[in-house]
Amino acid sequence: MSLTDEQKTNFAGFFRTTLKQVGKICPQVIEKDGSLTLVSNWKDLIKCSETTIETPYSLILEDIYNQPSNLIDEDELLTSEQIMELFASLQEKGRLLRLNHIGFTYKPMSVKASIKHICNVSSQNGFQTLELDADHPKEEPIWMFVGDTKNWQDPMLEFIPLQDEITEKEVDYFLPNLHINIDSNLSFENIADSVSSVLKGTRNVHANYYGGYITQARIWVGVVSGINVHLDIATYSQNTRYTRKALLKPLNG
């Protein structure tokens, strides 16, 4: 089941609204010609208007639009006021440093073809395609980042195409998703405490691990048109400079 044009428009508006709140505390979100844009080394990675999401990686968006989750008729989302109250609570405890990346997790028809498409588009647009954990087991999902690491503070896009790796019964509910990753100097406990006090039990906090450390706290913003959106607030254990300089390796599709 593919999304209708109206459903795509509704999701674009929802995602732009969420990104606009992020832009109030992260200068990496640039407003240009009425759209919110992420730029890497002066080149546009993604542009969000009130009605559309534009990116050179448009076929990935089509994969997402063509396979909405089972929550397609159950729109639910945090308000802009709740998001800003959460950010304010977090900033009382520490610092929200920068927008790290926007990520896409999805189920393509072919993971191999999706990787090849991403590499080709990056090459055509002057972006790098990089892989985190290049020596990971083949049965685990690939984590791809695109952008330009010359300035390690520039935002990137992340793509996680999944096929056979996911066996959970809930997969048809939590995929596809877009996530906005924000660097911070906070602990997981700091983040969880703010979520609990501000959102009062309406959202759980999911801990994401890397290298044995909790590097991100994931908060579900909501779902519109069957597409989930999360905020990933990185803990102080997510060392962005080191990750981009040492852990991301070139990927050739």
TORKOL-4160 file (C-alpha; in steps of 0.2 Angstrom, whole numbers, padded with zeros to 4 digits, m for minus):
253
<pt num="1" X="0000" Y="0000" Z="0000"/>
<pt num="2" X="0008" Y="0016" Z="m0006"/>
<pt num="3" X="0004" Y="0033" Z="0002"/>
<pt num="4" X="m0008" Y="0045" Z="m0007"/>
<pt num="5" X="m0002" Y="0063" Z="m0011"/>
<pt num="6" X="m0012" Y="0069" Z="0003"/>
<pt num="7" X="m0004" Y="0057" Z="0015"/>
<pt num="8" X="0014" Y="0062" Z="0009"/>
<pt num="9" X="0009" Y="0080" Z="0011"/>
<pt num="10" X="0003" Y="0077" Z="0029"/>
<pt num="11" X="0019" Y="0068" Z="0034"/>
<pt num="12" X="0030" Y="0082" Z="0026"/>
<pt num="13" X="0021" Y="0095" Z="0036"/>
<pt num="14" X="0023" Y="0085" Z="0052"/>
<pt num="15" X="0041" Y="0082" Z="0049"/>
<pt num="16" X="0045" Y="0100" Z="0045"/>
<pt num="17" X="0036" Y="0105" Z="0061"/>
<pt num="18" X="0047" Y="0094" Z="0071"/>
<pt num="19" X="0062" Y="0099" Z="0062"/>
<pt num="20" X="0058" Y="0118" Z="0065"/>
<pt num="21" X="0058" Y="0115" Z="0084"/>
<pt num="22" X="0075" Y="0107" Z="0082"/>
<pt num="23" X="0081" Y="0122" Z="0072"/>
<pt num="24" X="0077" Y="0133" Z="0087"/>
<pt num="25" X="0091" Y="0125" Z="0097"/>
<pt num="26" X="0102" Y="0118" Z="0083"/>
<pt num="27" X="0109" Y="0131" Z="0070"/>
<pt num="28" X="0113" Y="0117" Z="0058"/>
<pt num="29" X="0094" Y="0118" Z="0052"/>
<pt num="30" X="0094" Y="0133" Z="0039"/>
<pt num="31" X="0079" Y="0141" Z="0033"/>
<pt num="32" X="0080" Y="0145" Z="0015"/>
<pt num="33" X="0065" Y="0151" Z="0004"/>
<pt num="34" X="0052" Y="0145" Z="0016"/>
<pt num="35" X="0060" Y="0128" Z="0017"/>
<pt num="36" X="0071" Y="0120" Z="0031"/>
<pt num="37" X="0087" Y="0114" Z="0024"/>
<pt num="38" X="0102" Y="0103" Z="0030"/>
<pt num="39" X="0118" Y="0108" Z="0022"/>
<pt num="40" X="0135" Y="0098" Z="0021"/>
<pt num="41" X="0150" Y="0108" Z="0014"/>
<pt num="42" X="0138" Y="0120" Z="0006"/>
<pt num="43" X="0128" Y="0107" Z="m0003"/>
<pt num="44" X="0110" Y="0103" Z="0001"/>
<pt num="45" X="0107" Y="0086" Z="0009"/>
<pt num="46" X="0088" Y="0088" Z="0012"/>
<pt num="47" X="0075" Y="0101" Z="0011"/>
<pt num="48" X="0058" Y="0101" Z="0020"/>
<pt num="49" X="0044" Y="0113" Z="0015"/>
<pt num="50" X="0026" Y="0112" Z="0022"/>
<pt num="51" X="0021" Y="0100" Z="0008"/>
<pt num="52" X="0036" Y="0091" Z="0002"/>
<pt num="53" X="0053" Y="0083" Z="0007"/>
<pt num="54" X="0066" Y="0084" Z="m0006"/>
<pt num="55" X="0083" Y="0076" Z="m0006"/>
<pt num="56" X="0094" Y="0069" Z="m0020"/>
<pt num="57" X="0091" Y="0052" Z="m0012"/>
<pt num="58" X="0072" Y="0052" Z="m0018"/>
<pt num="59" X="0071" Y="0034" Z="m0021"/>
<pt num="60" X="0074" Y="0030" Z="m0003"/>
<pt num="61" X="0059" Y="0042" Z="0001"/>
<pt num="62" X="0049" Y="0032" Z="m0011"/>
<pt num="63" X="0053" Y="0016" Z="m0002"/>
<pt num="64" X="0047" Y="0023" Z="0013"/>
<pt num="65" X="0031" Y="0030" Z="0005"/>
<pt num="66" X="0027" Y="0013" Z="m0003"/>
<pt num="67" X="0028" Y="0003" Z="0014"/>
<pt num="68" X="0020" Y="0013" Z="0028"/>
<pt num="69" X="0018" Y="0005" Z="0044"/>
<pt num="70" X="0002" Y="m0003" Z="0051"/>
<pt num="71" X="m0001" Y="0013" Z="0061"/>
<pt num="72" X="m0006" Y="0022" Z="0045"/>
<pt num="73" X="m0023" Y="0026" Z="0051"/>
<pt num="74" X="m0018" Y="0030" Z="0069"/>
<pt num="75" X="m0009" Y="0047" Z="0068"/>
<pt num="76" X="m0002" Y="0053" Z="0085"/>
<pt num="77" X="0011" Y="0065" Z="0089"/>
<pt num="78" X="0019" Y="0076" Z="0102"/>
<pt num="79" X="0014" Y="0095" Z="0100"/>
<pt num="80" X="0027" Y="0108" Z="0096"/>
<pt num="81" X="0025" Y="0115" Z="0114"/>
<pt num="82" X="0029" Y="0098" Z="0122"/>
<pt num="83" X="0045" Y="0096" Z="0111"/>
<pt num="84" X="0051" Y="0114" Z="0116"/>
<pt num="85" X="0047" Y="0110" Z="0134"/>
<pt num="86" X="0057" Y="0094" Z="0133"/>
<pt num="87" X="0072" Y="0104" Z="0125"/>
<pt num="88" X="0071" Y="0117" Z="0139"/>
<pt num="89" X="0071" Y="0104" Z="0152"/>
<pt num="90" X="0087" Y="0095" Z="0144"/>
<pt num="91" X="0096" Y="0112" Z="0143"/>
<pt num="92" X="0093" Y="0115" Z="0161"/>
<pt num="93" X="0104" Y="0099" Z="0164"/>
<pt num="94" X="0117" Y="0102" Z="0151"/>
<pt num="95" X="0119" Y="0107" Z="0133"/>
<pt num="96" X="0111" Y="0101" Z="0116"/>
<pt num="97" X="0126" Y="0104" Z="0105"/>
<pt num="98" X="0121" Y="0101" Z="0087"/>
<pt num="99" X="0111" Y="0092" Z="0074"/>
<pt num="100" X="0121" Y="0076" Z="0071"/>
<pt num="101" X="0110" Y="0068" Z="0057"/>
<pt num="102" X="0093" Y="0064" Z="0050"/>
<pt num="103" X="0091" Y="0045" Z="0048"/>
<pt num="104" X="0080" Y="0034" Z="0038"/>
<pt num="105" X="0076" Y="0016" Z="0043"/>
<pt num="106" X="0066" Y="0006" Z="0030"/>
<pt num="107" X="0063" Y="m0010" Z="0021"/>
<pt num="108" X="0068" Y="m0009" Z="0002"/>
<pt num="109" X="0064" Y="m0022" Z="m0011"/>
<pt num="110" X="0083" Y="m0025" Z="m0012"/>
<pt num="111" X="0096" Y="m0020" Z="0001"/>
<pt num="112" X="0110" Y="m0022" Z="m0012"/>
<pt num="113" X="0101" Y="m0011" Z="m0025"/>
<pt num="114" X="0097" Y="0002" Z="m0011"/>
<pt num="115" X="0115" Y="0003" Z="m0006"/>
<pt num="116" X="0121" Y="0005" Z="m0024"/>
<pt num="117" X="0108" Y="0019" Z="m0027"/>
<pt num="118" X="0114" Y="0028" Z="m0012"/>
<pt num="119" X="0132" Y="0027" Z="m0017"/>
<pt num="120" X="0128" Y="0032" Z="m0035"/>
<pt num="121" X="0118" Y="0048" Z="m0029"/>
<pt num="122" X="0132" Y="0053" Z="m0017"/>
<pt num="123" X="0145" Y="0052" Z="m0031"/>
<pt num="124" X="0134" Y="0062" Z="m0043"/>
<pt num="125" X="0131" Y="0076" Z="m0030"/>
<pt num="126" X="0149" Y="0077" Z="m0022"/>
<pt num="127" X="0145" Y="0068" Z="m0006"/>
<pt num="128" X="0154" Y="0054" Z="0003"/>
<pt num="129" X="0146" Y="0037" Z="0007"/>
<pt num="130" X="0153" Y="0030" Z="0023"/>
<pt num="131" X="0149" Y="0015" Z="0033"/>
<pt num="132" X="0150" Y="0013" Z="0052"/>
<pt num="133" X="0158" Y="m0003" Z="0058"/>
<pt num="134" X="0164" Y="m0009" Z="0041"/>
<pt num="135" X="0169" Y="m0026" Z="0048"/>
<pt num="136" X="0152" Y="m0030" Z="0056"/>
<pt num="137" X="0144" Y="m0047" Z="0053"/>
<pt num="138" X="0135" Y="m0049" Z="0037"/>
<pt num="139" X="0119" Y="m0054" Z="0045"/>
<pt num="140" X="0118" Y="m0037" Z="0054"/>
<pt num="141" X="0111" Y="m0021" Z="0046"/>
<pt num="142" X="0122" Y="m0009" Z="0037"/>
<pt num="143" X="0124" Y="0009" Z="0044"/>
<pt num="144" X="0127" Y="0021" Z="0030"/>
<pt num="145" X="0131" Y="0040" Z="0032"/>
<pt num="146" X="0131" Y="0052" Z="0018"/>
<pt num="147" X="0138" Y="0070" Z="0017"/>
<pt num="148" X="0155" Y="0078" Z="0019"/>
<pt num="149" X="0166" Y="0075" Z="0034"/>
<pt num="150" X="0179" Y="0089" Z="0030"/>
<pt num="151" X="0169" Y="0099" Z="0043"/>
<pt num="152" X="0165" Y="0085" Z="0056"/>
<pt num="153" X="0152" Y="0097" Z="0064"/>
<pt num="154" X="0141" Y="0097" Z="0048"/>
<pt num="155" X="0125" Y="0087" Z="0048"/>
<pt num="156" X="0124" Y="0071" Z="0038"/>
<pt num="157" X="0110" Y="0059" Z="0032"/>
<pt num="158" X="0110" Y="0041" Z="0039"/>
<pt num="159" X="0102" Y="0026" Z="0029"/>
<pt num="160" X="0098" Y="0009" Z="0037"/>
<pt num="161" X="0090" Y="m0003" Z="0024"/>
<pt num="162" X="0083" Y="m0018" Z="0033"/>
<pt num="163" X="0077" Y="m0034" Z="0025"/>
<pt num="164" X="0081" Y="m0051" Z="0033"/>
<pt num="165" X="0089" Y="m0044" Z="0048"/>
<pt num="166" X="0073" Y="m0040" Z="0057"/>
<pt num="167" X="0062" Y="m0054" Z="0064"/>
<pt num="168" X="0052" Y="m0045" Z="0078"/>
<pt num="169" X="0033" Y="m0046" Z="0075"/>
<pt num="170" X="0032" Y="m0028" Z="0078"/>
<pt num="171" X="0042" Y="m0023" Z="0063"/>
<pt num="172" X="0026" Y="m0018" Z="0053"/>
<pt num="173" X="0023" Y="m0005" Z="0067"/>
<pt num="174" X="0040" Y="0003" Z="0070"/>
<pt num="175" X="0046" Y="0003" Z="0052"/>
<pt num="176" X="0048" Y="0014" Z="0042"/>
<pt num="177" X="0055" Y="0028" Z="0053"/>
<pt num="178" X="0064" Y="0044" Z="0052"/>
<pt num="179" X="0075" Y="0050" Z="0066"/>
<pt num="180" X="0083" Y="0066" Z="0071"/>
<pt num="181" X="0099" Y="0064" Z="0080"/>
<pt num="182" X="0105" Y="0078" Z="0092"/>
<pt num="183" X="0122" Y="0078" Z="0100"/>
<pt num="184" X="0122" Y="0083" Z="0119"/>
<pt num="185" X="0134" Y="0082" Z="0134"/>
<pt num="186" X="0120" Y="0073" Z="0144"/>
<pt num="187" X="0119" Y="0056" Z="0153"/>
<pt num="188" X="0106" Y="0044" Z="0148"/>
<pt num="189" X="0099" Y="0047" Z="0166"/>
<pt num="190" X="0098" Y="0065" Z="0163"/>
<pt num="191" X="0088" Y="0063" Z="0147"/>
<pt num="192" X="0076" Y="0050" Z="0154"/>
<pt num="193" X="0072" Y="0061" Z="0169"/>
<pt num="194" X="0067" Y="0075" Z="0157"/>
<pt num="195" X="0056" Y="0064" Z="0147"/>
<pt num="196" X="0048" Y="0057" Z="0162"/>
<pt num="197" X="0045" Y="0074" Z="0170"/>
<pt num="198" X="0039" Y="0083" Z="0154"/>
<pt num="199" X="0030" Y="0070" Z="0145"/>
<pt num="200" X="0023" Y="0062" Z="0161"/>
<pt num="201" X="0023" Y="0044" Z="0155"/>
<pt num="202" X="0016" Y="0046" Z="0138"/>
<pt num="203" X="0033" Y="0041" Z="0130"/>
<pt num="204" X="0046" Y="0029" Z="0135"/>
<pt num="205" X="0064" Y="0031" Z="0132"/>
<pt num="206" X="0074" Y="0018" Z="0123"/>
<pt num="207" X="0092" Y="0016" Z="0125"/>
<pt num="208" X="0103" Y="0013" Z="0110"/>
<pt num="209" X="0120" Y="0005" Z="0113"/>
<pt num="210" X="0136" Y="0006" Z="0104"/>
<pt num="211" X="0153" Y="m0001" Z="0110"/>
<pt num="212" X="0145" Y="m0006" Z="0126"/>
<pt num="213" X="0140" Y="0011" Z="0130"/>
<pt num="214" X="0123" Y="0020" Z="0129"/>
<pt num="215" X="0125" Y="0032" Z="0116"/>
<pt num="216" X="0108" Y="0038" Z="0112"/>
<pt num="217" X="0091" Y="0040" Z="0121"/>
<pt num="218" X="0077" Y="0037" Z="0108"/>
<pt num="219" X="0060" Y="0046" Z="0110"/>
<pt num="220" X="0045" Y="0043" Z="0099"/>
<pt num="221" X="0039" Y="0059" Z="0093"/>
<pt num="222" X="0024" Y="0051" Z="0084"/>
<pt num="223" X="0017" Y="0044" Z="0068"/>
<pt num="224" X="0009" Y="0052" Z="0053"/>
<pt num="225" X="0003" Y="0043" Z="0037"/>
<pt num="226" X="0011" Y="0027" Z="0044"/>
<pt num="227" X="0028" Y="0034" Z="0046"/>
<pt num="228" X="0036" Y="0035" Z="0063"/>
<pt num="229" X="0047" Y="0050" Z="0069"/>
<pt num="230" X="0060" Y="0049" Z="0083"/>
<pt num="231" X="0071" Y="0061" Z="0092"/>
<pt num="232" X="0088" Y="0053" Z="0096"/>
<pt num="233" X="0096" Y="0063" Z="0110"/>
<pt num="234" X="0114" Y="0057" Z="0110"/>
<pt num="235" X="0123" Y="0055" Z="0127"/>
<pt num="236" X="0141" Y="0061" Z="0130"/>
<pt num="237" X="0146" Y="0044" Z="0125"/>
<pt num="238" X="0143" Y="0048" Z="0107"/>
<pt num="239" X="0159" Y="0055" Z="0102"/>
<pt num="240" X="0155" Y="0063" Z="0085"/>
<pt num="241" X="0172" Y="0070" Z="0081"/>
<pt num="242" X="0180" Y="0053" Z="0084"/>
<pt num="243" X="0167" Y="0044" Z="0075"/>
<pt num="244" X="0168" Y="0054" Z="0059"/>
<pt num="245" X="0187" Y="0055" Z="0059"/>
<pt num="246" X="0191" Y="0037" Z="0064"/>
<pt num="247" X="0176" Y="0025" Z="0063"/>
<pt num="248" X="0167" Y="0030" Z="0047"/>
<pt num="249" X="0175" Y="0021" Z="0032"/>
<pt num="250" X="0172" Y="0024" Z="0013"/>
<pt num="251" X="0158" Y="0012" Z="0006"/>
<pt num="252" X="0158" Y="0008" Z="m0013"/>
<pt num="253" X="0141" Y="0000" Z="m0019"/>
